[in-house]
Amino acid sequence: MTDTEGIHPTAFEMAARQRDISVSEFFLKNRHLLGFDSPSKAVVTTVREAVDNALDACEEAGILPAIHVEVTYDGEHYHVAVEDNGPGIVEGQIARIFGKLLYGSRFHKLSQSRGQQGMGISAAGMYAQLTAGKPMHILSRVAGEAKAAELYVSIDTRRNRPDIHRKKHVSWDRPHGTRVEVALEGRYQTGPHSVEAYLKQTAIANPHVTLVYNGPHGEAPRFERSIAELPRQPTEIKPHPDGVELGRLIQMLSDSKSRTLLGFLEDEFSRVGRKTAKRIIEKAGAGLSARSYPRRIAHAQATRLHRAIGRTKISAPRTDCIVPIGEERLLDGLRKELDADFYNVVTRPAAVYRGNPFQVEVGIAYGRAGGVGLEWDEAGHIRKTKRPAGQGETSTGKADEPARLLRYANRVPLLYQQSACAITRAVLQTNWRGYGLHQPKGALPLAPMAILVHVASVWVPFTSESKEAIAAYPEILSEIRLGLQSCGRRLATHLHQGERLKQEFDRRSRIERYLPHIGIGLQEILELSDAEREQTVETLDEVLQRKRRH
């Protein structure tokens, strides 16, 4: 017997310790991956997940969203409640939606939506039961039902399935809608990472939404909708061949119900017609034909098919699967929530990364709201304008501070992990000095400005399950930079015009200061009367105005 025998486990003992790990158990121990890595962040993340679900449900059902958010504190735990006027949830689905991770209707759909993974709101419930030991309280009523269904649901983390504590039917004054409430360990904060900041940014990107908020310290902001029209609903599309990797292609061939390879390519992919499918098969070479049975295609043949797809020119994916905010709506949202002197928005044409359609929108709000400004009046005169006072700062920031960066993915604000986001990288890589702004090396420009960037896609490539930063795919970076440059050029024109206006105002001010003295000098030289002197001064002033207009 060696000295180590009896100390280290045998292979049989090690094998006996192995067991399955449910997805709930994994994320229970790694809740930071879902955005619940701090008490202050947990409150905002819970609100975000519940509001995102409410917005998706309302829009899909064709209902203008009106959402009420409430955060209270009982001295031990925070209570987050989100109530909407959506279509409600069928009673049989409530427990699974709120009590099971990776359960949802949007994971397999290639169309734009806020929710992607079927994990957010159930993860909030899991964090709540972990920190406060209480189940989620859900109240939901479907239109036409006499009463609402009330459930108290938690997650059986070992089996990743819902655990229903109580269920009954109750009267509710709402004709339809859902209310979810959770108690959790949290910390309430104000500032750029607060619930109110999230709701304000949500209102900018969703001007068709009414948001009402009641905070634990008496906060009661209300963000009214400015547009009474829902965004167009995105259309679901099939995968595009450019984004299909070899392993995925093999799996699709194995699962296909098509009887021929030609039918498989036509039926399973977007933008592949009969002629394109035939060209792909021809380039794949010997061993494959239009009549090949997809399920019997070998690995080597699938590899050649995959290469042939890459060598075949295929039309870009359809873009009706994504719905950008739109320049008019985005401009309306910026003006509604940010006080500035200059606004500009740009919606880039749709592009593709890994076969996934996406579209980038960029907006800029620039200028102080406090202090005195200059503008031309209707008569063509330069005049001073008094803007609302804000102690030198506005919602767009101060002139000597970095610009505010507002990041969005599928209309959802991204409040955390700014430095890890492709949007931030693109903004930092933009040469803002070329547009008349001061920019320290490797930093945001210093200006009283808010920069908004929105990425809409059928599948946003987040860097983690917490959905807080977008991965830096070259195609996405390129589109963001092009949008920023377009806005930057228009901003440069605005700043140049403002500088010209200031210079002309300064020249006019100096001349106007000496006009009375010129009049007196002319009166003495030409022996004019007082009335003639005043008329001469008025004539000189009119000449200055005509010169400015021409």
C-alpha positions in Angstrom: 0.0 0.0 0.0 1.3 3.5 -0.9 1.1 6.5 1.3 -1.6 8.1 -0.9 -4.0 5.1 -0.9 -7.1 5.9 1.2 -6.6 9.6 0.8 -7.4 10.2 -2.9 -10.7 9.0 -4.4 -10.7 6.1 -6.8 -12.0 6.4 -10.4 -15.3 4.7 -9.3 -15.7 7.2 -6.4 -15.1 10.1 -8.8 -17.6 8.7 -11.3 -20.2 8.4 -8.5 -20.0 12.1 -7.9 -20.9 13.1 -11.4 -24.4 14.4 -12.0 -26.4 16.6 -14.4 -26.4 20.3 -13.8 -29.6 22.1 -14.7 -29.5 25.5 -16.4 -31.1 27.0 -13.3 -28.5 25.6 -11.0 -25.7 27.0 -13.3 -27.1 30.5 -13.4 -28.0 30.4 -9.7 -24.3 30.2 -9.0 -23.4 32.5 -11.8 -26.1 35.1 -11.5 -23.6 37.9 -12.5 -23.9 36.5 -16.0 -27.6 37.6 -16.0 -26.9 41.1 -14.7 -27.5 40.4 -11.0 -24.0 40.9 -9.7 -24.8 43.7 -7.3 -27.8 44.8 -5.2 -28.1 48.2 -7.0 -27.9 46.6 -10.4 -30.4 44.0 -9.5 -33.2 46.5 -9.0 -32.6 48.1 -12.4 -32.2 44.7 -14.2 -35.5 43.5 -12.7 -37.3 46.6 -13.9 -35.7 46.3 -17.3 -36.7 42.7 -17.8 -40.3 43.2 -16.8 -40.7 46.3 -18.9 -39.1 44.7 -22.0 -41.5 41.8 -21.7 -44.5 44.1 -21.3 -43.5 46.2 -24.4 -43.0 43.2 -26.6 -46.4 41.7 -25.5 -48.3 45.0 -26.1 -46.7 45.7 -29.5 -47.3 42.1 -30.7 -50.9 42.3 -29.7 -51.4 45.7 -31.4 -51.9 47.6 -28.1 -50.4 51.1 -27.4 -48.3 50.3 -24.2 -49.1 52.0 -20.9 -46.8 50.7 -18.2 -46.7 51.5 -14.5 -43.5 50.8 -12.6 -43.4 50.9 -8.8 -40.4 50.4 -6.5 -41.0 50.4 -2.7 -38.9 49.5 0.3 -40.3 47.7 3.4 -37.1 48.2 5.5 -35.6 44.9 4.6 -36.3 44.2 0.9 -37.2 46.2 -2.2 -40.4 45.4 -4.0 -40.5 45.9 -7.7 -43.9 45.8 -9.4 -44.5 46.3 -13.2 -48.0 46.5 -14.5 -49.0 46.7 -18.2 -52.1 46.9 -20.3 -51.1 44.1 -22.6 -53.1 41.1 -23.8 -52.4 39.1 -20.6 -51.0 35.6 -20.4 -53.0 32.4 -20.8 -53.2 30.8 -17.3 -51.5 27.6 -18.4 -48.4 29.5 -19.6 -47.9 31.8 -16.6 -45.9 29.4 -14.4 -43.5 28.3 -17.2 -42.9 31.9 -18.4 -42.0 33.1 -14.9 -40.7 29.9 -13.3 -38.4 28.3 -16.0 -35.2 29.5 -17.5 -34.8 29.3 -21.3 -38.5 29.2 -22.0 -39.9 31.7 -24.5 -41.4 32.2 -27.9 -38.7 34.3 -29.5 -35.4 32.3 -29.4 -36.0 30.5 -32.7 -37.7 33.4 -34.5 -35.6 35.4 -36.9 -37.4 38.7 -36.3 -36.6 41.7 -34.1 -37.7 41.6 -30.5 -36.5 42.9 -27.2 -36.4 39.5 -25.6 -34.2 36.8 -27.2 -33.3 34.1 -24.7 -36.4 33.4 -22.6 -34.4 34.0 -19.5 -34.7 37.6 -18.2 -37.8 37.7 -16.1 -37.4 34.2 -14.7 -33.8 35.1 -13.8 -35.2 38.1 -11.8 -37.5 35.7 -10.0 -34.7 33.3 -9.2 -32.6 36.2 -7.8 -35.5 37.3 -5.7 -36.1 33.9 -4.2 -32.4 33.5 -3.5 -32.0 36.9 -1.7 -35.5 37.4 -0.2 -36.8 33.8 -0.1 -40.1 34.8 -1.6 -41.9 33.7 -4.8 -42.9 36.0 -7.6 -46.5 37.3 -7.4 -48.2 37.4 -10.9 -51.6 38.7 -11.7 -52.8 38.3 -15.3 -56.1 38.7 -17.1 -56.9 37.8 -20.7 -59.5 39.9 -22.5 -62.9 38.3 -22.2 -62.2 36.4 -19.0 -64.4 37.2 -16.0 -61.5 37.1 -13.5 -57.7 37.4 -13.4 -55.4 34.5 -12.6 -53.2 35.1 -9.5 -50.2 32.9 -9.0 -47.2 32.8 -6.6 -44.4 31.1 -8.5 -40.8 30.2 -7.8 -38.2 28.1 -9.7 -37.2 24.5 -8.8 -33.6 25.2 -9.7 -32.5 21.5 -9.5 -35.1 20.6 -12.2 -35.5 24.0 -13.9 -39.2 23.9 -13.6 -41.8 26.1 -12.0 -43.0 25.6 -8.4 -46.5 27.0 -7.9 -47.1 27.9 -4.3 -50.6 29.3 -4.6 -53.1 29.8 -7.5 -56.6 31.3 -7.5 -58.9 33.6 -9.5 -59.6 37.1 -8.4 -61.4 40.2 -9.5 -59.2 42.9 -11.2 -60.3 46.2 -12.5 -58.1 45.9 -15.6 -59.9 44.3 -18.6 -56.6 42.8 -19.7 -53.0 43.0 -18.7 -50.3 41.6 -16.4 -48.8 42.6 -13.2 -45.6 41.0 -11.8 -44.1 41.8 -8.4 -40.9 40.5 -6.8 -39.3 41.1 -3.4 -35.5 41.2 -3.5 -32.3 42.3 -1.8 -31.3 45.5 -3.5 -29.9 49.0 -3.2 -31.6 52.0 -4.7 -29.6 54.6 -6.5 -30.0 57.7 -8.6 -28.0 58.9 -11.5 -27.1 57.4 -14.9 -27.6 53.8 -13.7 -31.0 54.3 -12.0 -34.5 53.1 -12.7 -35.5 56.6 -13.7 -32.6 56.9 -16.1 -33.6 53.6 -17.7 -37.2 54.7 -18.1 -36.2 58.1 -19.5 -34.0 56.4 -22.1 -36.7 53.9 -22.9 -39.1 56.9 -23.6 -36.6 58.3 -26.1 -36.4 55.2 -28.2 -40.1 54.4 -27.7 -42.1 57.6 -28.2 -45.3 55.6 -28.6 -45.1 54.4 -24.9 -46.5 55.9 -21.7 -44.4 55.2 -18.7 -45.4 56.0 -15.1 -43.0 55.6 -12.3 -43.4 55.7 -8.5 -40.1 55.4 -6.6 -39.3 54.6 -3.0 -38.4 58.3 -2.2 -41.5 59.9 -3.7 -40.2 60.1 -7.2 -43.1 60.2 -9.6 -42.0 61.1 -13.2 -44.4 60.4 -16.0 -43.2 59.9 -19.6 -46.2 60.5 -21.8 -46.3 59.1 -25.3 -45.9 61.7 -28.1 -46.9 59.4 -30.9 -50.2 57.4 -30.9 -49.1 54.9 -33.5 -47.4 51.5 -33.0 -44.2 50.6 -34.8 -44.6 48.2 -37.7 -44.5 44.6 -36.7 -41.4 42.8 -38.0 -41.8 39.8 -40.3 -40.2 36.5 -39.4 -37.6 35.3 -42.0 -35.6 32.1 -42.6 -31.9 31.9 -42.0 -29.7 33.4 -44.7 -27.0 31.0 -46.1 -24.2 33.5 -45.4 -24.7 33.2 -41.7 -24.9 29.4 -41.5 -21.8 27.6 -40.1 -20.8 24.1 -41.1 -22.1 22.4 -37.9 -25.4 24.3 -38.1 -25.8 23.2 -41.8 -25.2 19.6 -40.9 -27.8 19.8 -38.2 -30.3 21.4 -40.6 -29.7 18.7 -43.2 -30.3 16.0 -40.6 -33.5 17.6 -39.4 -34.9 18.6 -42.8 -38.2 17.2 -44.0 -37.4 18.0 -47.6 -37.0 15.1 -49.9 -34.3 16.6 -52.2 -31.3 18.9 -51.7 -32.8 21.3 -54.2 -36.0 21.6 -52.1 -33.9 21.8 -48.9 -32.0 24.9 -50.1 -35.2 26.6 -51.4 -37.3 25.8 -48.3 -34.9 26.3 -45.5 -33.0 29.4 -46.5 -33.9 33.0 -47.2 -33.1 34.5 -50.6 -32.4 31.1 -52.2 -34.5 30.5 -55.3 -34.3 27.6 -57.7 -31.6 29.1 -59.9 -29.4 30.0 -56.9 -29.9 26.6 -55.4 -28.8 24.9 -58.7 -25.7 27.1 -58.8 -24.8 26.1 -55.3 -25.2 22.4 -56.0 -23.2 22.6 -59.2 -20.3 24.3 -57.3 -20.5 21.6 -54.6 -19.1 19.1 -57.1 -19.5 15.4 -57.7 -21.5 13.3 -55.2 -24.3 15.9 -54.9 -27.2 16.5 -57.1 -30.5 18.3 -57.0 -32.1 15.0 -56.1 -29.8 14.1 -53.2 -31.6 13.2 -50.0 -30.6 15.8 -47.4 -30.6 13.3 -44.4 -28.1 11.0 -46.2 -25.5 13.7 -47.1 -22.2 12.7 -45.6 -19.9 15.1 -43.6 -17.5 15.5 -46.5 -20.3 16.3 -48.9 -21.8 18.8 -46.4 -18.4 20.5 -46.2 -18.3 20.9 -49.9 -21.9 22.2 -49.9 -20.9 24.7 -47.2 -18.0 26.0 -49.2 -20.1 26.2 -52.3 -22.6 28.4 -50.5 -19.7 30.7 -49.6 -18.6 30.9 -53.2 -22.1 31.7 -54.6 -23.4 35.2 -54.8 -26.7 35.3 -52.9 -29.0 38.3 -52.5 -28.8 40.1 -49.2 -31.4 39.0 -46.5 -34.8 40.6 -46.4 -34.9 43.6 -44.1 -38.7 43.5 -43.2 -37.6 41.4 -40.2 -36.2 44.5 -38.5 -38.0 47.7 -37.5 -35.8 50.7 -36.8 -37.1 53.5 -34.7 -37.1 55.8 -37.8 -35.6 59.2 -38.2 -38.9 61.1 -37.5 -39.7 59.1 -34.4 -36.2 59.2 -33.0 -36.0 62.9 -33.5 -39.4 63.3 -31.7 -38.1 61.2 -28.8 -34.9 63.2 -28.5 -36.7 66.5 -28.5 -39.2 65.2 -26.0 -36.6 64.1 -23.4 -33.4 66.1 -24.1 -33.2 69.9 -24.1 -30.8 71.0 -26.8 -30.1 73.6 -29.5 -29.3 71.2 -32.4 -30.7 67.7 -33.2 -29.8 65.4 -36.0 -30.6 61.7 -36.6 -29.5 59.3 -39.3 -30.9 55.8 -40.1 -28.4 53.7 -42.0 -29.4 51.2 -44.7 -29.8 47.7 -43.5 -26.7 45.5 -43.5 -25.7 41.9 -42.6 -23.4 40.2 -40.1 -23.1 36.4 -40.2 -26.2 36.3 -42.3 -28.2 38.3 -39.7 -29.8 41.5 -40.9 -29.2 44.6 -38.8 -29.7 48.3 -39.0 -28.0 51.2 -37.2 -29.4 54.5 -36.2 -27.5 57.5 -34.8 -28.8 60.6 -33.2 -27.1 63.7 -31.7 -28.5 66.4 -29.4 -26.1 69.3 -29.0 -26.1 72.6 -27.1 -26.5 74.2 -23.7 -30.0 75.0 -22.5 -28.9 77.6 -20.1 -27.4 81.0 -20.9 -27.7 83.4 -23.8 -27.7 82.4 -27.5 -27.9 84.1 -30.9 -30.3 83.7 -33.8 -31.6 85.5 -36.9 -35.1 86.9 -36.5 -37.7 87.0 -39.3 -36.5 90.5 -40.4 -33.0 89.2 -40.8 -31.6 90.8 -37.6 -29.3 89.1 -35.2 -30.9 88.9 -31.7 -30.0 87.4 -28.4 -32.2 84.6 -27.0 -32.5 83.6 -23.3 -32.6 79.8 -22.8 -34.0 78.1 -19.7 -31.5 78.3 -16.9 -30.0 75.1 -15.7 -26.9 76.3 -13.7 -24.8 75.9 -16.9 -25.8 72.3 -17.6 -28.6 70.5 -19.3 -29.6 66.9 -20.0 -27.0 67.0 -22.8 -24.2 67.8 -20.3 -21.5 70.5 -19.8 -19.1 71.9 -22.4 -16.0 70.7 -20.5 -17.3 67.2 -19.7 -17.5 64.1 -21.9 -20.5 63.8 -24.1 -23.3 61.5 -22.9 -23.5 58.2 -24.7 -26.9 56.5 -25.0 -26.6 52.9 -26.2 -29.6 50.9 -27.4 -30.2 47.4 -28.8 -33.7 46.7 -30.2 -35.0 49.8 -28.5 -33.7 48.7 -25.1 -31.3 51.0 -23.2 -27.9 49.5 -22.3 -26.8 51.0 -19.0 -23.8 48.9 -18.0 -20.5 47.6 -19.5 -20.1 50.7 -21.7 -16.4 50.1 -22.2 -17.0 46.6 -23.5 -19.5 47.6 -26.1 -19.0 47.9 -29.9 -21.0 51.2 -29.8 -18.5 52.8 -27.4 -15.6 51.5 -29.5 -17.0 53.1 -32.7 -17.6 56.4 -30.9 -14.1 56.5 -29.6 -12.6 55.6 -33.0 -14.5 58.5 -34.6 -12.4 61.6 -35.2 -14.6 64.2 -33.5 -11.8 66.9 -33.8 -12.6 66.9 -37.5 -16.1 68.1 -36.7 -15.0 71.0 -34.5 -15.1 69.3 -31.1 -12.3 68.8 -28.6 -11.5 65.1 -28.0 -8.8 63.8 -25.7 -7.0 60.8 -27.1 -8.9 57.6 -26.7 -11.9 59.3 -25.0 -15.3 60.7 -25.7 -15.5 64.2 -27.1 -15.8 67.0 -24.6 -19.1 68.8 -25.5 -22.6 69.6 -24.2 -23.9 66.7 -26.3 -25.7 63.4 -26.2 -24.8 60.8 -28.7 -27.4 58.1 -29.3 -26.7 54.8 -31.1 -29.3 52.1 -31.8 -28.6 48.7 -33.2 -31.7 46.8 -34.4 -31.3 43.1 -35.5 -33.0 39.8 -35.6 -30.3 38.6 -33.3 -28.2 41.2 -31.4 -24.7 39.7 -30.6 -24.5 40.5 -26.9 -21.3 39.7 -25.2 -23.1 37.9 -22.3 -26.5 36.7 -21.2 -27.0 40.0 -19.2 -27.5 41.8 -22.6 -25.5 44.9 -21.6 -22.9 45.2 -24.4 -22.8 44.4 -28.1 -20.0 42.3 -29.6 -17.6 44.2 -32.0 -18.3 42.5 -35.3 -16.5 44.5 -38.1 -19.8 45.0 -40.0 -21.5 46.5 -37.0 -18.6 48.7 -36.2 -18.4 50.0 -39.7 -22.1 50.9 -39.9 -22.0 52.7 -36.5 -19.0 54.7 -37.6 -20.6 55.7 -40.9 -23.7 56.9 -39.0 -21.6 58.9 -36.6 -19.6 60.5 -39.4 -22.8 61.5 -41.1 -24.2 63.2 -38.0 -20.7 64.6 -37.3 -20.7 66.4 -40.7 -24.1 68.0 -40.0 -23.0 69.0 -36.5 -19.8 70.6 -38.0 -22.0 72.7 -40.4 -24.2 73.8 -37.4 -21.1 74.8 -35.3 -19.6 76.6 -38.3 -22.8 78.6 -38.8 -22.9 79.3 -35.1 -19.3 80.6 -35.2 -20.1 82.8 -38.2 -23.2 84.1 -36.5 -21.1 85.0 -33.4 -18.4 86.7 -35.4 -21.0 88.8 -37.4 -22.8 89.7 -34.2 -19.5 90.9 -32.6 -18.7 93.0 -35.7 -22.2 94.4 -35.8 -22.1 95.2 -32.1 -18.8 97.1 -32.6 -20.2 99.1 -35.5 -23.5 99.8 -33.8 -21.6 101.0 -30.8 -20.0 103.8 -33.0 -22.9 104.6 -35.2 -24.2 107.4 -32.9 -20.6 109.0 -32.8 -20.5 108.8 -36.6 -23.8 110.5 -36.8 -22.5 113.3 -34.5 -19.4 113.7 -36.7 -21.4 113.9 -39.9 -23.8 116.4 -38.3 -20.8 118.7 -37.5 -19.2 118.3 -40.9 -22.4 118.6 -43.0 -24.2 121.0 -40.6 -27.2 118.6 -40.3 -30.1 119.1 -38.0 -30.8 116.6 -35.2 -33.6 115.0 -37.2 -31.3 114.7 -40.3 -28.6 113.2 -38.1 -31.0 110.5 -36.7 -32.2 109.7 -40.2 -28.6 109.3 -41.4 -27.9 106.9 -38.5 -31.0 104.9 -39.4 -29.9 104.7 -43.1 -26.5 103.5 -42.2 -28.0 100.8 -40.0 -30.3 99.7 -42.9 -27.3 99.4 -45.1 -25.7 97.1 -42.6 -28.8 94.9 -42.5 -29.0 94.7 -46.3 -25.4 93.7 -46.5 -26.0 90.9 -44.0 -29.0 89.5 -45.9 -27.1 89.5 -49.2 
